[in-house]
């Protein structure tokens, strides 16, 4: 009954909510963000109890979540979420007389969002997928993650009063999630989670009589290449930075550096400081970590730590891993990484050519590094975000952010799940040809505010 009520409510209100003004949607997002901030003293302890995460981490994550909602509200008011293009009628257009044609984007319809386990606020009930869909004008049904059920329910109760009836609902349970993916009233899905679970749901979405977009963030090992020049000049800095990144959040970040290519594995491992972490999110994730670490340990050497005993670093060579490239896609979700020694940069490039799609790729080098241009270019072929002399953990929310990548990092490599461009996943382009101004969407009318491309020229 809960699932049916949620889907029926979303379908009933989709048309009306899709026609609300950007200013109205912005006001709703800000009001919900204010309510979450006001409830922090209640929500953060709930999150601590269910996730084992520290108060400071969760306080910061809640702040990120409400900032994200307000940023989308700002961009809505500025007219920046719809890619508006206007081509005025032109009788002298080279391919023949051109009609007046204007392009905007409209809401795709009710969206199903699967909340993530490792970010109880920012990728959960009122996280990036939910906020970007609401900003786009789509009702949202959130499938709560079982790792933090009480927090999910309470978060939903806090934000729901600031959204129209039917626009937002919470469901729970694996079967309810699967059923919702297949329900014809759902028009798109946002998912953050495992490759296995995400792929199963993606296949369900694709097998529907009316296939729908499935925006899944799945697995990523996020390769890092330390250049010879970088290691010679910045060894201590690189080793210390790696230690902080691989253990951040007990290694439970989708952008954790899981593979590190180095010119000297022995020196690198000796330079890495002691790795310490807090508890993992829950027993299920810890069991998955131990299982994946055991699989890795069966193929390569355990260089630091021990499987099942906290942080662990594995060691092999580029040449050996090229014989079993499936290891490059084995995500050990937790405080672990595979350190690979390469004989020369061409061999490191061979490894990069063998990796699958990634959320991130990183180069640690020097300002005048001769190997940097080709390493960066090669990572671009595989990753959605390429970093230079920084570490991939920590994904800021901004207009230019790209959090996505080729499969298996995501199921939709042309999109992002973080940043204001995330709203484009839930918007469908429509062109209006020779339509009277009174019948046009407001953003397509003459003199409408906001950025647009008019007759081939970009206008702020």
N, C-alpha and C positions, 0 to 999 in steps of 0.2 A: 504493500500500500504506500509506503514512504517513497519508493522508487517511482511508482505510477504518479503520485501527486507531484513529485519534483519534475518529471518529464512533461506532464500535462500542463503544469503551471508555466514552465519555460516556453512551451509551444504556444500557449494562449497569449502570452505577453510579448512574444518575439517581435511582432509587427509594430506594436505601440512603442516598445523600448527602442527598436531600431530607428524610429523616427524622432526620438528625443533630440534636443539640440546638444551640441558639444558643451555648451555652458551648463546645461542641466546635468549632464553626465559628470562633468568636472566637479560640480558642487556635491554630487553623491559620493564621489571618490574621496574628496577632502573630508566630508563629514564622517565617513567610515574610518578614515585614517586618524582623525581626531579622537574618535571613540576608542580605537585600539590603543592609542597613546595613553588615553585616560585610564584604560584598564590594565596597564602594564604591571602594576603591583599585584594583580591577580593572575595574569597570563604567564608572566615569566616563571613564577614558582611552579605552576602547572607544567610548563615545558621542561623545567629542571627535573621534576619528578619522573616524567615519562621518557626523557631522552638521555639523561645522564650528562647533559651539557652544562657548562658552567654559567653562572649568572651573568658575568660580563659578556660572554659570547652571545647569549640569548638576548640580552638587553640591546646589544649592537645590532643583532639580526632583526629585532622588532623595529628599531629605528630605520634600518634599511628598507623594511617592508612598507612602512608608512611614507618614507621619502619617495619610494617608487610610485606609490599611488598618487602622491601630490605632483610628481614629475609628469605623469600621464595627464593629470588634470591640467597642468600648465600647457602641455602641448596640444591638448584638445582645444583650449581657448585660443591658442595661437594658430589654429588651423593647420597643424603640422602632421597630423596622422593620416590624412587623405592625400594621395599623390594626384593633385588636380592638374589637368592639362586641357587647354582650350585652343582649338583651331578654328578661327573665324572663317566664314565662307570666303572662298578665293576663286573667282572665275578664271584667273590666269595661272592656277596651279599647274605645274609642268605635265602631270599625268592626266590632265583634264580638270574641268571645273570641280572645286572641292566644296562640299556642303559644310555648313556649320556643324562641328562635332566637338563634343565636350566629354571628358572622361573623369570619373571619380571612382570611389570605392564605397560599397554598401556592406552592411553587416551580413555575415554568412548564415547566421541563425544560431539556435541554441548550441552551446559548446559544453562538452564534458571534459572536466579537468581531473586528472589523477594526481593527488598530492604526493610529495616525496617524503622520505623518512629522514634524510640527513639535514634538512632545513625546516624545522617545525613551523616557522613563520614565513620566510622569504620564498619558499617553493611549496607552500602548503595551501591552506584554505583560502587565504587572501593574498597569495603570492603572485609571482609574475604572470603566470598563465591566466589566473582569474582576473587580475587587474587589467591586463592587456585586452582580454576578451570583453570585459565590461566597458572599457574605454572605446572599443570598436563598435559598441552598440549591441552586443550579443548577451542574452541571458546565459547564466552559467550554472551547471550542476557539478558540484565538487564531490568526488569520491574520496572520502577521508582515508588517510594512511593508518593501518592498525598499530603502528608504532607509537602514536600519540592521540588516542581516541578522545580523551577528556578535553585536551587542549583544542582539538578540532571542533568539538561540539561547542565549547565556550567561545571560540573565535567566531564561529558562525553566528552564535547568538548575539555577539557584540555588533557585528557589521550588518546583519539582516535588517534591522529597523531603518537603516538609511538607504535602502534600496526598495523599489516598488515590489509589491507582491508578485511572486513568480520569477523575478529576475535572478534570484540567487537561492540555491538549495544545497543541502548536504545529504549525501547518501553514504552508507557503509556496507562493507562486505564484498568479497571477491566476486560472488555470483551476481550481485547487483551491478558491479562495474562492467562485467562481461555483457550482461543483458543490455545495459545502457549503450555500450558501443554499437550493438546491433539494432538498437531502436531507431526507426526511421525519423523520429523527431529530432535526433541529435545530428548536427550537420558538420561537426569537426571535433577532434579530440586533441587535448594536450596531455602529454605524459612525461614524467621524469622517473626513471627507475632502471631496473636491470635489463640487459639485452634480451634475455630469455623471455621475461614477462612482457616487455615492450613489443617484441617481435610477434608474440602470440596475439596480442591485442591488435597490432597493425594488420596482421593477416585477417582477423575478424572484420576490421573496418574495410579492408579491400575486397572481401568476399561478399559484402552486402549487395542486395539487388541494386541499390544506389550507393556505390563506393564513396567514401568521404575522406577528406584529408586527415591524416594521423600525424601529428607533430610530436614525435617521440625523441627524447634525449635518452640515449641508452648507455653504451660503454665507451671508455676512452682510457688509453694508457699514457697519453700526453708526453711524447718523446722529447728529451732534452739532449742537445749536442754541446759538449764542452770542446771548444777548438783548442789546438795545440798552443796558439798564442794566448788564448784566454786562460788556459791552465798555468802557463808560465808566468803570467802577469798577475792573476787574481785568484790563486789556488785557495787560500784561506777563506776569502769572501765567498767563493763559489761553494765550497764544502759546507760552510755555515748556513748559507742561504738555502741549500738543498735540504739540510737537516730540518730547518724551520718549516719548509714547505711540505715535506713528505710526512711530517707528524702533525701538521695543523689540523685541528678537529679530529685528532686520532687517525689521520689519513683517510677520513670519510668524506672527501670532497671529490666530485667528478673531475676536477681539474688537477688532481694530485699528480706530480711527476712520477710516473710509474716505470719509465725506462730512461736511463741516463747513459749516454755514450761518451766515453772518456778516453784520452790517449794513454793513461796509465791507471789501471784499476787499483793496483796495490796502493799507490800514493793517494788516490782519491779516497779509498776506504779508510786509510790511516788518518786522513785529514778530517773526515766527517766526525763531529763531536758526538757525545753520547745522545742517543735518541730516547726521549721520554714522552709518554702519552698518558692521557686519562682513559677512563673506561669507554668502551664502544657503546653505540646507541642502544642496542638490545641484543639478546642472545641469538636471535636469528641472523643478524648481520655478523656477529662474532663467529658463529658457526660457518657462515659463508666465507668469511675471511680465512679461517683455518683450513677449510677445504681447498680454496684456491691456492693458498700458500703451500699446502701439501702437494698439490699438482705441480706447482712451479719447482718445489724442492726435489721432485722426482726427476726433473729434467736438467737442473743446473745445480751449482754449488751454493750452499748457505754460507755466506761470508760473515754476517753479523747477526746476533740474536739467534732465536730458534723458533721453529714453527709451533704456533700455539702458545708462545711465551711472550707476546708483545711485539714491538717493532722488529722487523727482520729485513735484511738486505741480502739479495741474491747476487751471484757473480757468474759471468760467462764471458765469452768473446763474441765479437761480431761474426767471425767466421763460423763459429759453432751454431749461433742462432739462425744464421742464414740457411742452415741445413734443416732447421725446424721452425720456420717462420710463424707457425701458429702461436708460439710463445709471445710474439709481439702483440697479440690481441688478447692475451690472458690477463684480464683485469683482476688484480688482487686488491679488493676494495677494503682498505685499511692501511696501517702504517708499514708499508712494504714497497720496495722498488727493486728492479733488476738493473745492475750495473754492468755495462758491456764495454770491454776494452776493444778499441779498433786499431788496426795496424797503420792505417793512413786515412786521410779524409775521403778518398774515393771509396774505401770500404765502408765508412760511415754513411756515405751517400747510398750505397747499396742497401743498407739496413733501412734507411728512410724510404727508399723505393718499395720496400717489402711491407711497410706498415699499412694498416687499413686507415679508414677515416678517423680523424681525431678532433676533439674539441680544441686542443691547443698543440702548438709545437714551439720549442724554445731554443735559442742559440745563446750560449754564454761565450763571449769573445772579447775582443778589444776594438777600440774605435777605428783602427786602421787594419783590421783583420783581413788578410787576403782571402780567407775561406768563407767569410760571412755572406757575400752576395749569392753564391750558389747554394749554400745551406738554407738560407732564407727562402730562396726561390723553390727549392725542393720541398720544404715544409709547406709552402703555400699550396702545393698540389694535394696535400693530405689534410690540412688543418683549417679550422674556421678562424682561429686567432693565432698569430705568430708573434712571439715575444723576443725582445732583445735585452739581455743582461738584467732580466727580472724573472720572477717565478710565477707559474700559472695560477696558483691558488689565490683566490680573491678576484671576483668578477664584478667590477664596478657597474652601476646602472647609469647609462648615459645614452645620448643619441647615436653615437658611433659604435657602440658595443656590438660585438658579434659573438653569440654563444651558440654554436652549432658546428656542423662539419659533415663531411661525407659519411655514409654508412660504414661501420656500425655506431659511430658517434651519435648520429641522428638518423631519422627516417626522412628528413626533409632538408637537404643540405643548402637550399636557397634561402632558408629562414633562420631567425634567431629567437631564442626563448628569453633573452635578457636584453634590456634596453628598449627604447621607445619604438624601434622598428618591429618589435614583437607583435604589435597590434596588426601588422599587415597579414599575419597568418589567418586572421579571422575577418578579413575584409575581402570582398569579391569585386573585381573591376567591372564597371558598366559604362558604356559610351552612350551619349544622348545625341541623336542626329536631328537637327532642325527642329528641336523641341521648343515650344514657346517658353519665354523666360518664367512666366508664372508657374509653369509645371516642372521647372528644373529644381534640383536640390539647391539649397541656399548657397553652397560653396561654389556652384557653377554659374551663378548669375553675374552679370556685368557689375564690376565695382566691388565684388565680394572681397573681404579681407583675407589675408593668409597667403603663404607662398604658392606659386603655381607656375606652370610653363605655358606661356601664351604665344601662339604662332612661332614656336621654336625658340623663344627667348625666356629665360628664367627670370621670374619676378619675385622679389622678396615679399 
